[in-house]
């Protein structure tokens, strides 16, 4: 279990030879495992599924790098399904946002496929899908942890949110 900016979540990793290829988290341990299996199936990932204090510490450091310090995460050398979506999202700087439709257009995927891809983000927050907003600049989504955490992440990053979603 990790402290994700004030939210306590269970996290489970998929790794091979000490390289992390993805993780999933949830408030429920069982649901974290279920979500990881969906991520693995979507991307064709295999490896050792594990809960590991060392990997949790690695993740905490990476989250701090991305959210607090604005450092870009580097995806492992793996052909993730719709990798170009994740690469476009990682171009959004800390404290800035882009719309879902902008990312769909830039990455060349249909909107529905974009949403499916986001729900199976193998590195949620490290691939900063929390920086995506609707055309009206409102917050939606952020499965499985919810919009309140998404708002908190954007506030930590100093994003300029509309009045409805202010920090």
C-alpha positions as CSV (number, residue, x, y, z in Angstrom):
1,X,0.0,0.0,0.0
2,X,1.3,3.5,-0.9
3,X,0.4,7.0,0.0
4,X,-0.6,8.6,-3.3
5,X,-0.6,12.3,-2.5
6,X,-2.9,11.7,0.5
7,X,-4.8,8.7,-0.9
8,X,-4.0,5.2,0.4
9,X,-4.0,2.7,-2.5
10,X,-2.9,-0.9,-3.1
11,X,-0.5,-1.2,-6.0
12,X,0.6,-4.3,-7.9
13,X,3.3,-4.5,-10.6
14,X,4.2,-6.5,-13.7
15,X,7.9,-6.8,-14.1
16,X,10.4,-8.9,-15.9
17,X,14.1,-9.1,-14.9
18,X,13.6,-6.2,-12.5
19,X,12.2,-3.9,-15.3
20,X,8.7,-2.6,-14.5
21,X,6.3,-2.8,-17.5
22,X,3.3,-1.5,-15.7
23,X,1.3,-1.4,-12.6
24,X,-2.3,-1.0,-11.4
25,X,-3.7,0.5,-8.2
26,X,-7.0,0.6,-6.4
27,X,-8.4,1.2,-3.0
28,X,-9.1,-2.6,-3.0
29,X,-6.2,-5.0,-3.3
30,X,-8.4,-7.5,-5.3
31,X,-9.5,-4.7,-7.7
32,X,-5.8,-3.7,-8.2
33,X,-5.0,-7.2,-9.4
34,X,-8.1,-7.3,-11.6
35,X,-7.2,-4.0,-13.2
36,X,-3.6,-5.1,-13.8
37,X,-4.8,-8.2,-15.6
38,X,-6.9,-6.0,-18.0
39,X,-3.8,-3.8,-18.6
40,X,-1.7,-6.9,-19.3
41,X,-4.2,-8.3,-21.7
42,X,-4.7,-5.0,-23.6
43,X,-0.9,-4.5,-24.1
44,X,0.1,-8.2,-24.4
45,X,2.3,-7.9,-21.3
46,X,3.8,-10.9,-19.4
47,X,6.1,-11.2,-16.5
48,X,6.0,-11.6,-12.8
49,X,3.1,-10.0,-11.0
50,X,4.2,-8.8,-7.7
51,X,3.7,-6.6,-4.7
52,X,7.0,-5.3,-3.6
53,X,8.1,-2.6,-1.1
54,X,11.2,-1.8,-3.3
55,X,9.0,-1.2,-6.3
56,X,6.6,0.9,-4.2
57,X,9.5,3.1,-3.2
58,X,10.6,3.3,-6.9
59,X,7.1,4.4,-7.8
60,X,6.9,7.0,-5.1
61,X,10.1,8.5,-6.4
62,X,8.9,8.5,-10.0
63,X,5.6,10.1,-9.0
64,X,7.4,12.9,-7.2
65,X,9.6,13.4,-10.3
66,X,6.6,13.7,-12.6
67,X,4.0,15.5,-10.5
68,X,6.2,17.7,-8.2
69,X,9.3,18.3,-10.3
70,X,7.8,18.1,-13.8
71,X,10.3,15.5,-15.1
72,X,9.1,13.4,-18.1
73,X,8.8,9.7,-17.6
74,X,10.6,7.4,-20.0
75,X,8.5,4.4,-21.2
76,X,10.3,1.1,-21.3
77,X,11.3,-0.3,-24.7
78,X,8.1,-2.2,-25.3
79,X,5.5,-2.0,-28.1
80,X,2.6,-0.9,-25.9
81,X,-0.7,-0.9,-27.8
82,X,-1.3,2.7,-29.0
83,X,2.0,3.8,-27.6
84,X,1.7,7.0,-29.7
85,X,-1.2,8.0,-27.4
86,X,1.1,7.8,-24.4
87,X,3.9,9.6,-26.1
88,X,1.6,12.5,-27.0
89,X,0.3,12.7,-23.4
90,X,3.9,12.7,-22.1
91,X,4.5,15.9,-24.1
92,X,2.1,17.8,-22.0
93,X,4.2,19.8,-19.5
94,X,3.6,19.9,-15.8
95,X,0.9,22.4,-14.9
96,X,-0.6,22.4,-18.4
97,X,-3.6,20.5,-19.9
98,X,-4.7,19.2,-23.3
99,X,-8.1,18.0,-24.4
100,X,-9.0,14.4,-25.0
101,X,-9.9,15.2,-28.6
102,X,-6.5,17.0,-29.2
103,X,-4.6,13.9,-28.1
104,X,-6.8,11.6,-30.2
105,X,-6.2,13.8,-33.2
106,X,-2.4,14.1,-32.6
107,X,-2.0,10.4,-32.0
108,X,-4.2,9.3,-34.9
109,X,-6.7,7.2,-32.9
110,X,-10.5,7.4,-32.7
111,X,-11.8,9.1,-29.5
112,X,-13.4,5.8,-28.2
113,X,-10.0,4.0,-28.6
114,X,-8.3,6.8,-26.8
115,X,-10.6,6.4,-23.8
116,X,-10.0,2.6,-23.8
117,X,-6.3,3.2,-24.0
118,X,-6.4,5.6,-21.0
119,X,-8.4,3.1,-18.9
120,X,-5.5,0.7,-19.5
121,X,-2.7,3.2,-19.0
122,X,0.2,1.0,-17.7
123,X,1.8,3.9,-15.9
124,X,-1.0,6.0,-14.6
125,X,0.2,9.5,-13.5
126,X,3.7,8.8,-14.8
127,X,2.0,8.9,-18.2
128,X,0.1,12.0,-17.1
129,X,-3.4,11.3,-18.3
130,X,-4.5,13.4,-15.4
131,X,-3.6,16.4,-17.6
132,X,-6.4,15.7,-20.0
133,X,-9.6,17.8,-19.8
134,X,-12.8,18.0,-21.9
135,X,-13.3,20.7,-24.6
136,X,-15.1,22.8,-21.9
137,X,-12.0,22.4,-19.7
138,X,-13.9,20.2,-17.2
139,X,-12.5,17.1,-15.5
140,X,-13.7,13.7,-16.3
141,X,-12.6,10.1,-15.9
142,X,-9.4,9.1,-14.1
143,X,-10.3,5.4,-13.6
144,X,-9.9,3.8,-11.1
145,X,-9.2,6.4,-8.5
146,X,-11.6,9.2,-9.4
147,X,-11.8,12.8,-10.4
148,X,-11.0,14.2,-6.9
149,X,-7.5,12.7,-7.1
150,X,-7.1,14.1,-10.7
151,X,-8.0,17.6,-9.4
152,X,-5.5,17.3,-6.6
153,X,-2.7,16.2,-9.0
154,X,-3.5,19.2,-11.3
155,X,-3.5,21.5,-8.2
156,X,-0.1,20.2,-7.1
157,X,1.2,20.8,-10.6
158,X,-0.2,24.4,-10.6
159,X,-2.6,23.9,-13.5
160,X,-5.0,26.7,-14.3
161,X,-8.4,25.1,-13.8
162,X,-11.8,26.6,-14.5
163,X,-13.8,27.9,-11.7
164,X,-15.9,24.7,-11.4
165,X,-12.7,22.7,-10.8
166,X,-10.7,25.2,-8.9
167,X,-8.1,24.1,-6.3
